[in-house]
Structure formats: C-alpha cells, structure tokens
Amino acid sequence: MSKQPIDYALLSRQLDGLLSDESDFIANLSNTSAFINQFLDNINWVGFYLIKNNALKLGPFQGLPACVNIEIGKGVCGTAVSTKSTQRIEDVNAFPGHIACDANSKSEIVIPLYHNKEIIGVLDIDAPIYSRFDQQDQEGLELLVKILESHIHI
C-alpha cells in the first residue's frame, strides 16, 4: 500500500488561515491538533506536551487518553526537548526508554515547539504502523509547527 503524497505547502497556508484571527494559545493548539488529525492518515494520536515545572505536561490532543507527565530527557517527547531536535522513530519499541501510552502505537514523530527561541513544548504524533513518517513528513510537519509558532502570543 503506497502512501498518498501530502501537500504540506497547501496545509501550511490553510493552518495559517485557521489560526490568523485567534490569539489564544490553547485554542490554537487545540485547532492545530484537530487540523493535523483531519489531514494525516494512518495516525492514532496527535497533540502537544507543554513544559511546566521543568517537565512535559499533557496539552490539547486528539486520540485516546494519554500519559500526563513526561520527564525531560525521557521517552521520545522528553528526548526531543533535551536534544532540541525532531525525533522521527520508525519503531517505538526499539527506542530506548520509550514510554508506551498506547500499545497500538508503532512509530512516532516529535517536533519541538518554540517561543522567543525557547522550547515551550512539543508536537507529538503517533501511528499504528511502523515507519509511518518519512523525510517529507518531517519537513512538512516542521513547517506546520513554524506556522503555529508564528501565532503564539503568550
């Protein structure tokens, strides 16, 4: 089964339009997670973890209930924060220290979210298939995060 190509440039313009008239941070995170959930296939969770008290705390998301607290440096999300880099994981079970919130998740991508050059959280997307995310997805999702970052007013 081949994957349908996603027009991330078009999605970025649509997301920009969706967020352009709203300044509330939580509302924009909520709409972004719903937007991504609507347009990406073969995913089973999409949402945000936000840094609070030097740890990651569950934020707006789409999917099954999730882990609420993640230590920085732990799991895929905590590693994205500690390394300040996107984590694209083909097989979460092979990732040292993976935190299994949903046993159905097989692959994951986590992208740091910045405000004023500081990481304030991450976008986390899980998939029920192995190797769901490729380089095009990474670049496209990083573009969507940049659009979201341009609408952060906190």
Secondary structure as GFF3:
##gff-version 3
##sequence-region A 1 154
A	DSSP	alpha_helix	8	19	.	.	.	ID=ss1
A	DSSP	alpha_helix	25	39	.	.	.	ID=ss2
A	DSSP	beta_strand	45	52	.	.	.	ID=ss3
A	DSSP	beta_strand	55	63	.	.	.	ID=ss4
A	DSSP	beta_strand	69	71	.	.	.	ID=ss5
A	DSSP	alpha_helix	75	83	.	.	.	ID=ss6
A	DSSP	beta_strand	87	89	.	.	.	ID=ss7
A	DSSP	three_ten_helix	92	94	.	.	.	ID=ss8
A	DSSP	beta_strand	107	115	.	.	.	ID=ss9
A	DSSP	beta_strand	118	127	.	.	.	ID=ss10
A	DSSP	alpha_helix	135	149	.	.	.	ID=ss11
###
